Amino acid sequence: MKALGRHLILELYGCSAAALSSVPEVQAAMLKAAGAAGATVIDSIFHHFKPHGVSGVVVIAESHFAIHTWPEHRYAAVDLFTCGAGTRPWAAFRTVRRLFKAAHFSVTSIERGLLPE
């Protein structure tokens, strides 16, 4: 079977609460992750919730990266969905983990769009 894309679902724990609270920091981290993946950024939008949390999405030509943060729990949920053989989602994961200073993490990798070759 051939997969059209790879979807990494990240659970990041013990992150920097300050980084997870800041729209500019979260947006910059997600854009750097897209760059590390070799993705083509189309657009991005991020929102700060009161009193806590940031949600956002980076639309890439190869699919999308999305995030929701809970700074009060030092936790972030991140989706990195890439299509095409030229992208590097694991490089994006390493970038996000480093920039949010995650102490612990789990990653679920899913092949999307399985088609017969």
DSSP file (Angstrom, degrees, kcal/mol; ACC not computed):
  #  RESIDUE AA STRUCTURE BP1 BP2  ACC     N-H-->O    O-->H-N    N-H-->O    O-->H-N    TCO  KAPPA ALPHA  PHI   PSI    X-CA   Y-CA   Z-CA
    1    1 A M              0   0    0      0, 0.0     2,-0.5     0, 0.0   113,-0.1   0.000 360.0 360.0 360.0 145.4    0.0    0.0    0.0
    2    2 A K  E     -A  115   0A   0    113,-3.9   113,-3.3   111,-0.1     2,-0.4  -0.920 360.0-142.1-108.6 133.1    1.1    3.5   -0.7
    3    3 A A  E     -A  114   0A   0     -2,-0.5   110,-0.2   111,-0.2   111,-0.2  -0.792   6.0-155.9 -95.7 135.5    0.3    6.3    1.8
    4    4 A L  E    S-     0   0A   0    108,-1.5    80,-1.4   109,-0.7     2,-0.3   0.779  76.3  -3.8 -75.2 -27.3   -0.6    9.8    0.5
    5    5 A G  E     -AB 112  83A   0    107,-1.9   107,-2.8    78,-0.2     2,-0.4  -0.972  59.5-124.1-157.9 170.3    0.6   11.3    3.8
    6    6 A R  E     -AB 111  82A   0     76,-2.8    76,-2.7    -2,-0.3     2,-0.5  -0.987  19.3-162.3-123.8 134.0    1.9   10.9    7.3
    7    7 A H  E     -AB 110  81A   0    103,-3.0   103,-2.4    -2,-0.4     2,-0.5  -0.961   2.3-164.9-120.6 113.7    0.2   12.4   10.3
    8    8 A L  E     -AB 109  80A   0     72,-2.9    72,-2.7    -2,-0.5     2,-0.6  -0.877   3.5-161.3 -98.4 125.8    2.2   12.8   13.5
    9    9 A I  E     -AB 108  79A   0     99,-2.9    99,-2.3    -2,-0.5     2,-0.4  -0.940  14.3-161.1-108.3 115.1    0.1   13.4   16.7
   10   10 A L  E     -AB 107  78A   0     68,-3.3    68,-2.0    -2,-0.6     2,-0.5  -0.799  18.0-167.4-105.0 137.0    2.2   14.8   19.4
   11   11 A E  E     -AB 106  77A   0     95,-2.5    95,-1.7    -2,-0.4     2,-0.5  -0.977  17.1-169.7-115.9 110.9    1.6   14.9   23.1
   12   12 A L  E     -AB 105  76A   0     64,-2.6    64,-2.0    -2,-0.5     2,-0.3  -0.914   5.8-178.0-110.9 122.5    4.1   17.4   24.7
   13   13 A Y  E     +AB 104  75A   0     91,-3.0    91,-1.8    -2,-0.5    90,-1.6  -0.822  59.1  25.4-118.7 154.6    4.4   17.5   28.5
   14   14 A G  S    S+     0   0    0     60,-0.6    -1,-0.2    59,-0.5    61,-0.2   0.810  83.2 160.7  67.0  29.9    6.5   19.6   30.9
   15   15 A C        -     0   0    0     59,-2.4     2,-0.6    -3,-0.2    86,-0.2  -0.234  53.1 -80.2 -78.0 169.2    6.7   22.4   28.3
   16   16 A S     >  -     0   0    0     84,-2.5     4,-2.1     1,-0.2     5,-0.2  -0.616  36.0-154.6 -68.8 115.7    7.6   26.0   29.0
   17   17 A A  H  > S+     0   0    0     -2,-0.6     4,-1.0     1,-0.2    -1,-0.2   0.871  93.9  55.0 -61.8 -37.1    4.4   27.6   30.3
   18   18 A A  H >> S+     0   0    0      1,-0.2     4,-0.6     2,-0.2     3,-0.5   0.926 108.8  46.7 -63.5 -44.4    5.6   31.0   29.1
   19   19 A A  H >4 S+     0   0    0      1,-0.2     3,-0.9     2,-0.2     7,-0.3   0.902 111.6  51.1 -64.4 -40.0    6.2   29.8   25.5
   20   20 A L  H 3< S+     0   0    0     -4,-2.1    -1,-0.2     1,-0.2    -2,-0.2   0.659 108.3  53.8 -72.6 -15.0    2.8   28.0   25.4
   21   21 A S  H << S+     0   0    0     -4,-1.0     2,-0.6    -3,-0.5    -1,-0.2   0.580  92.9  84.1 -91.4 -12.4    1.1   31.2   26.6
   22   22 A S    <X  -     0   0    0     -3,-0.9     4,-2.8    -4,-0.6     5,-0.3  -0.829  58.9-159.9-105.5 117.4    2.5   33.5   23.9
   23   23 A V  H  > S+     0   0    0     -2,-0.6     4,-3.0     1,-0.2     5,-0.3   0.938  96.7  51.0 -56.7 -47.8    0.9   33.7   20.4
   24   24 A P  H  > S+     0   0    0      0, 0.0     4,-2.3     0, 0.0    -1,-0.2   0.906 113.6  44.7 -59.2 -39.4    4.1   35.1   18.9
   25   25 A E  H  > S+     0   0    0      2,-0.2     4,-2.3     1,-0.2    -2,-0.2   0.919 115.5  46.1 -70.7 -42.5    6.2   32.2   20.3
   26   26 A V  H  X S+     0   0    0     -4,-2.8     4,-2.3    -7,-0.3     5,-0.2   0.936 115.2  47.0 -64.5 -45.7    3.7   29.5   19.4
   27   27 A Q  H  X S+     0   0    0     -4,-3.0     4,-2.3    -5,-0.3     5,-0.2   0.925 112.6  49.2 -62.7 -44.3    3.3   30.9   15.9
   28   28 A A  H  X S+     0   0    0     -4,-2.3     4,-2.5    -5,-0.3    -1,-0.2   0.906 110.9  50.5 -62.0 -41.4    7.1   31.2   15.4
   29   29 A A  H  X S+     0   0    0     -4,-2.3     4,-2.1     1,-0.2    -1,-0.2   0.912 111.7  47.0 -63.6 -42.4    7.7   27.7   16.7
   30   30 A M  H  X S+     0   0    0     -4,-2.3     4,-1.9     2,-0.2    -1,-0.2   0.868 112.7  49.1 -69.6 -35.6    5.1   26.2   14.3
   31   31 A L  H  X S+     0   0    0     -4,-2.3     4,-2.1     2,-0.2    -2,-0.2   0.878 111.1  50.0 -69.6 -37.3    6.4   28.2   11.3
   32   32 A K  H  X S+     0   0    0     -4,-2.5     4,-2.6     2,-0.2    -2,-0.2   0.878 108.7  53.3 -65.8 -36.7   10.0   27.0   12.2
   33   33 A A  H  X S+     0   0    0     -4,-2.1     4,-1.9     2,-0.2    -2,-0.2   0.911 107.5  50.6 -63.1 -42.2    8.6   23.5   12.3
   34   34 A A  H  X>S+     0   0    0     -4,-1.9     5,-2.5     1,-0.2     4,-0.5   0.912 111.1  49.0 -61.4 -41.9    7.2   23.9    8.8
   35   35 A G  H ><5S+     0   0    0     -4,-2.1     3,-1.2     1,-0.2    -2,-0.2   0.913 109.1  51.6 -62.6 -42.8   10.5   25.2    7.6
   36   36 A A  H 3<5S+     0   0    0     -4,-2.6    -1,-0.2     1,-0.3    -2,-0.2   0.832 108.0  53.3 -63.2 -31.6   12.3   22.2    9.2
   37   37 A A  H 3<5S-     0   0    0     -4,-1.9    51,-2.1    -5,-0.2    -1,-0.3   0.599 113.2-119.9 -77.5 -10.8    9.9   19.9    7.4
   38   38 A G  T <<5 +     0   0    0     -3,-1.2    -3,-0.2    -4,-0.5     2,-0.1   0.761  61.6 154.0  75.2  24.8   10.7   21.5    4.1
   39   39 A A      < -     0   0    0     -5,-2.5     2,-0.7    -6,-0.2    -1,-0.2  -0.459  48.6-120.3 -87.0 158.9    7.0   22.5    3.8
   40   40 A T        -     0   0    0     -2,-0.1    21,-2.8    -3,-0.1     2,-0.3  -0.891  27.7-139.6-100.5 110.6    5.6   25.4    1.8
   41   41 A V  E     +C   60   0A   0     -2,-0.7    19,-0.2    19,-0.2     3,-0.1  -0.553  26.5 172.8 -75.7 128.8    3.7   27.8    4.1
   42   42 A I  E     -     0   0A   0     17,-3.2     2,-0.3     1,-0.4    18,-0.2   0.822  63.1 -35.3 -97.1 -48.3    0.5   29.1    2.6
   43   43 A D  E     -C   59   0A   0     16,-1.5    16,-2.5     2,-0.0    -1,-0.4  -0.971  50.9-151.8-166.0 167.8   -0.9   30.9    5.6
   44   44 A S  E     -C   58   0A   0     -2,-0.3     2,-0.3    14,-0.2    14,-0.2  -0.991   5.4-172.7-151.4 151.2   -1.3   30.8    9.4
   45   45 A I  E     -C   57   0A   0     12,-2.1    12,-2.3    -2,-0.3     2,-0.3  -0.987   7.1-178.5-146.0 136.6   -3.7   32.0   12.0
   46   46 A F  E     -C   56   0A   0     -2,-0.3     2,-0.4    10,-0.2    10,-0.2  -0.969   6.4-162.7-136.6 149.9   -3.4   31.8   15.8
   47   47 A H  E     -C   55   0A   0      8,-2.9     8,-2.2    -2,-0.3     2,-0.5  -0.997  12.6-141.3-137.3 137.3   -5.6   32.8   18.7
   48   48 A H  E     -C   54   0A   0     -2,-0.4     2,-0.3     6,-0.2     6,-0.2  -0.860  19.5-150.1 -97.4 128.3   -5.0   33.5   22.4
   49   49 A F        -     0   0    0      4,-3.2    -2,-0.0    -2,-0.5     0, 0.0  -0.718  27.1 -92.6 -95.2 147.9   -7.7   32.3   24.8
   50   50 A K  S    S+     0   0    0     -2,-0.3    -2,-0.0     1,-0.2     3,-0.0  -0.905 103.2   1.8-101.9 130.0   -8.5   34.0   28.1
   51   51 A P  S    S+     0   0    0      0, 0.0     2,-0.3     0, 0.0    -1,-0.2  -0.993 134.5   1.9 -90.7 -12.5   -7.2   33.2   30.6
   52   52 A H  S    S+     0   0    0     -4,-0.0   -31,-0.1    19,-0.0    17,-0.0  -0.950  85.3  39.8-136.7 151.1   -5.0   30.4   29.1
   53   53 A G        -     0   0    0     -2,-0.3    -4,-3.2    -5,-0.1     2,-0.4   0.177  44.7-128.7 103.4 152.2   -4.0   28.8   25.9
   54   54 A V  E     -C   48   0A   0     15,-0.2    15,-2.4    -6,-0.2     2,-0.4  -0.996  16.6-170.9-134.1 136.9   -3.2   29.3   22.3
   55   55 A S  E     +CD  47  68A   0     -8,-2.2    -8,-2.9    -2,-0.4     2,-0.3  -0.965  19.7 148.9-123.7 147.4   -4.7   27.6   19.3
   56   56 A G  E     -CD  46  67A   0     11,-2.2    11,-2.3    -2,-0.4     2,-0.4  -0.994  29.2-145.8-168.7 166.2   -3.5   27.8   15.7
   57   57 A V  E     -CD  45  66A   0    -12,-2.3   -12,-2.1    -2,-0.3     2,-0.6  -1.000   5.1-155.7-141.3 141.1   -2.9   26.3   12.4
   58   58 A V  E     -CD  44  65A   0      7,-3.2     7,-2.3    -2,-0.4     2,-0.6  -0.975  18.5-148.9-112.9 115.3   -0.3   26.6    9.7
   59   59 A V  E     -CD  43  64A   0    -16,-2.5   -17,-3.2    -2,-0.6   -16,-1.5  -0.753  20.1-175.3 -85.4 124.5   -1.7   25.8    6.3
   60   60 A I  E >   -CD  41  63A   0      3,-2.1     3,-2.0    -2,-0.6   -19,-0.2  -0.857  39.2-116.5-117.9 154.8    1.1   24.3    4.1
   61   61 A A  T 3  S+     0   0    0    -21,-2.8   -20,-0.1    -2,-0.3    -1,-0.1   0.794 119.9  53.1 -58.1 -26.1    0.9   23.2    0.5
   62   62 A E  T 3  S-     0   0    0    -22,-0.3    21,-1.2     1,-0.1     2,-0.3   0.399 131.8 -79.3 -93.2   1.1    1.5   19.7    1.7
   63   63 A S  E <   -DE  60  82A   0     -3,-2.0    -3,-2.1    19,-0.2     2,-0.3  -0.964  67.9 -58.3 143.1-114.4   -1.4   19.8    4.3
   64   64 A H  E     -DE  59  81A   0     17,-1.6    17,-2.6    -2,-0.3     2,-0.4  -0.998  18.8-144.0-162.3 158.0   -1.3   21.4    7.7
   65   65 A F  E     -DE  58  80A   0     -7,-2.3    -7,-3.2    -2,-0.3     2,-0.3  -0.993  28.1-177.8-122.2 134.9    0.2   21.8   11.2
   66   66 A A  E     -DE  57  79A   0     13,-2.5    13,-2.7    -2,-0.4     2,-0.3  -0.954   5.2-176.8-135.5 154.5   -2.1   22.5   14.1
   67   67 A I  E     -DE  56  78A   0    -11,-2.3   -11,-2.2    -2,-0.3     2,-0.3  -0.997  13.9-173.8-149.1 147.7   -1.7   23.2   17.9
   68   68 A H  E     -DE  55  77A   0      9,-2.0     9,-2.7    -2,-0.3     2,-0.3  -0.974  20.3-157.6-138.5 133.1   -3.6   23.8   21.0
   69   69 A T  E     - E   0  76A   0    -15,-2.4   -15,-0.2    -2,-0.3     7,-0.2  -0.838  21.0-167.8-115.6 149.2   -1.8   24.7   24.3
   70   70 A W  E >>> + E   0  75A   0      5,-3.1     5,-1.9    -2,-0.3     3,-1.8  -0.781  13.5 177.0-124.8  82.2   -2.7   24.4   28.0
   71   71 A P  G >45S+     0   0    0      0, 0.0     3,-0.9     0, 0.0    -1,-0.1   0.835  77.3  63.6 -60.7 -32.2    0.1   26.5   29.6
   72   72 A E  G 345S+     0   0    0      1,-0.3   -55,-0.1    -3,-0.1   -51,-0.0   0.718 114.0  34.4 -65.2 -18.7   -1.4   26.0   33.0
   73   73 A H  G <45S-     0   0    0     -3,-1.8   -59,-0.5     2,-0.2    -1,-0.3   0.340 108.6-123.9-111.1   1.7   -0.7   22.3   32.6
   74   74 A R  T <<5 +     0   0    0     -3,-0.9   -59,-2.4    -4,-0.5   -60,-0.6   0.882  69.8 131.3  55.6  41.3    2.5   22.8   30.6
   75   75 A Y  E   < -BE  13  70A   0     -5,-1.9    -5,-3.1   -62,-0.2     2,-0.4  -0.939  37.9-173.4-128.6 143.7    0.9   20.7   27.9
   76   76 A A  E     -BE  12  69A   0    -64,-2.0   -64,-2.6    -2,-0.3     2,-0.5  -0.999  13.2-152.8-137.4 138.1    0.5   21.0   24.1
   77   77 A A  E     -BE  11  68A   0     -9,-2.7    -9,-2.0    -2,-0.4     2,-0.4  -0.949  24.7-177.6-106.1 125.1   -1.4   18.9   21.6
   78   78 A V  E     -BE  10  67A   0    -68,-2.0   -68,-3.3    -2,-0.5     2,-0.5  -0.980  17.7-162.3-131.5 134.7    0.1   19.2   18.1
   79   79 A D  E     -BE   9  66A   0    -13,-2.7   -13,-2.5    -2,-0.4     2,-0.5  -0.972   4.8-174.2-113.5 128.7   -0.8   17.7   14.8
   80   80 A L  E     +BE   8  65A   0    -72,-2.7   -72,-2.9    -2,-0.5     2,-0.6  -0.917   9.8 176.5-121.8 101.7    1.7   17.6   12.0
   81   81 A F  E     +BE   7  64A   0    -17,-2.6   -17,-1.6    -2,-0.5     2,-0.4  -0.931   4.9 170.7-113.0 117.1    0.1   16.3    8.8
   82   82 A T  E     -BE   6  63A   0    -76,-2.7   -76,-2.8    -2,-0.6     2,-0.3  -0.951  15.5-161.0-126.9 145.8    2.3   16.2    5.6
   83   83 A C  E     +B    5   0A   0    -21,-1.2   -78,-0.2    -2,-0.4     3,-0.1  -0.894  51.9  44.0-119.5 153.3    1.7   14.8    2.2
   84   84 A G  S >  S-     0   0    0    -80,-1.4     3,-0.8    -2,-0.3   -78,-0.1   0.123  82.8 -95.3  93.5 151.8    4.3   14.0   -0.4
   85   85 A A  T 3  S+     0   0    0      1,-0.2    -1,-0.1     3,-0.1   -80,-0.0   0.644 112.2  68.5 -75.7 -15.7    7.7   12.3   -0.3
   86   86 A G  T 3  S+     0   0    0     -3,-0.1    -1,-0.2     2,-0.0     2,-0.2   0.567  80.8  89.2 -85.6  -8.2    9.6   15.6    0.0
   87   87 A T    <   -     0   0    0     -3,-0.8   -49,-0.2    -4,-0.1   -50,-0.1  -0.555  61.1-150.4 -93.2 158.1    8.5   16.6    3.5
   88   88 A R    >>  +     0   0    0    -51,-2.1     4,-1.5    -2,-0.2     3,-0.7  -0.716  19.8 170.5-125.8  78.4   10.2   15.7    6.8
   89   89 A P  H 3> S+     0   0    0      0, 0.0     4,-2.3     0, 0.0    -1,-0.1   0.821  78.7  59.3 -62.2 -30.6    7.5   15.6    9.6
   90   90 A W  H 3> S+     0   0    0      1,-0.2     4,-2.2     2,-0.2     5,-0.1   0.852 102.9  52.5 -68.2 -31.6   10.0   14.1   12.1
   91   91 A A  H <> S+     0   0    0     -3,-0.7     4,-1.9     2,-0.2    -1,-0.2   0.884 108.3  51.5 -66.7 -38.2   12.2   17.1   11.7
   92   92 A A  H  X S+     0   0    0     -4,-1.5     4,-2.5     2,-0.2    -2,-0.2   0.916 108.3  52.1 -62.9 -42.9    9.2   19.3   12.4
   93   93 A F  H  X S+     0   0    0     -4,-2.3     4,-2.8     1,-0.2     5,-0.2   0.942 108.5  49.5 -57.6 -49.2    8.6   17.2   15.6
   94   94 A R  H  X S+     0   0    0     -4,-2.2     4,-2.0     1,-0.2    -1,-0.2   0.880 111.3  50.6 -60.2 -37.5   12.1   17.7   16.8
   95   95 A T  H  X S+     0   0    0     -4,-1.9     4,-2.7     2,-0.2     5,-0.2   0.944 112.4  44.9 -64.9 -49.3   11.8   21.4   16.2
   96   96 A V  H  X S+     0   0    0     -4,-2.5     4,-2.2     1,-0.2     6,-0.2   0.923 112.8  51.2 -62.2 -45.7    8.6   21.7   18.2
   97   97 A R  H  <>S+     0   0    0     -4,-2.8     5,-2.0    -5,-0.2     4,-0.4   0.915 114.4  44.2 -58.6 -43.7    9.8   19.5   21.0
   98   98 A R  H ><5S+     0   0    0     -4,-2.0     3,-0.8    -5,-0.2    -2,-0.2   0.933 113.4  48.7 -68.4 -46.7   13.0   21.6   21.3
   99   99 A L  H 3<5S+     0   0    0     -4,-2.7    -1,-0.2     1,-0.3    -2,-0.2   0.817 116.1  42.6 -68.7 -30.8   11.3   25.1   21.1
  100  100 A F  T 3<5S-     0   0    0     -4,-2.2   -84,-2.5    -5,-0.2    -1,-0.3   0.469 106.1-130.1 -91.5  -1.5    8.6   24.3   23.7
  101  101 A K  T < 5 -     0   0    0     -3,-0.8     2,-0.2    -4,-0.4    -3,-0.2   0.892  31.3-164.7  57.0  44.8   11.2   22.6   25.9
  102  102 A A      < -     0   0    0     -5,-2.0   -88,-0.2    -6,-0.2    -1,-0.2  -0.434  17.0-166.1 -65.7 126.1    9.1   19.4   26.3
  103  103 A A  S    S+     0   0    0    -90,-1.6     2,-0.3    -2,-0.2   -89,-0.2   0.827  77.1  13.9 -78.9 -34.3   10.3   17.3   29.2
  104  104 A H  E    S+A   13   0A   0    -91,-1.8   -91,-3.0     2,-0.0     2,-0.3  -0.957  72.0 168.7-139.5 154.5    8.2   14.3   28.1
  105  105 A F  E     -A   12   0A   0     -2,-0.3     2,-0.3   -93,-0.2   -93,-0.2  -0.989  20.4-153.9-158.4 161.5    6.4   13.4   24.9
  106  106 A S  E     -A   11   0A   0    -95,-1.7   -95,-2.5    -2,-0.3     2,-0.4  -0.983  12.7-159.7-136.9 150.3    4.6   10.8   23.0
  107  107 A V  E     -A   10   0A   0     -2,-0.3     2,-0.5   -97,-0.2   -97,-0.2  -0.997   5.1-164.9-131.9 129.5    4.2   10.5   19.2
  108  108 A T  E     -A    9   0A   0    -99,-2.3   -99,-2.9    -2,-0.4     2,-0.5  -0.972  12.6-158.1-110.1 126.4    1.6    8.6   17.3
  109  109 A S  E     -A    8   0A   0     -2,-0.5     2,-0.4  -101,-0.2  -101,-0.2  -0.916  10.9-176.2-109.3 126.2    2.4    8.2   13.6
  110  110 A I  E     -A    7   0A   0   -103,-2.4  -103,-3.0    -2,-0.5     2,-0.6  -0.976  22.1-139.4-124.1 131.4   -0.4    7.4   11.2
  111  111 A E  E     -A    6   0A   0     -2,-0.4     2,-0.3  -105,-0.2     3,-0.3  -0.805  28.3-156.1 -85.7 127.2   -0.2    6.8    7.5
  112  112 A R  E     +A    5   0A   0   -107,-2.8  -107,-1.9    -2,-0.6  -108,-1.5  -0.784  62.1  19.0-107.8 147.5   -3.1    8.6    5.8
  113  113 A G  E    S-     0   0A   0     -2,-0.3  -109,-0.7  -110,-0.2     2,-0.5   0.950  73.1-162.4  65.1  52.8   -4.7    7.8    2.4
  114  114 A L  E     +A    3   0A   0     -3,-0.3  -111,-0.2  -111,-0.2    -1,-0.2  -0.559  16.2 174.8 -72.0 120.7   -3.5    4.2    2.0
  115  115 A L  E     -A    2   0A   0   -113,-3.3  -113,-3.9    -2,-0.5     2,-0.1  -0.922  36.9 -99.9-125.6 149.4   -3.9    3.3   -1.6
  116  116 A P              0   0    0      0, 0.0     0, 0.0     0, 0.0     0, 0.0  -0.435 360.0 360.0 -65.0 142.3   -2.9    0.2   -3.6
  117  117 A E              0   0    0     -2,-0.1    -2,-0.0     0, 0.0     0, 0.0   0.480 360.0 360.0 -78.7 360.0    0.3    0.7   -5.5
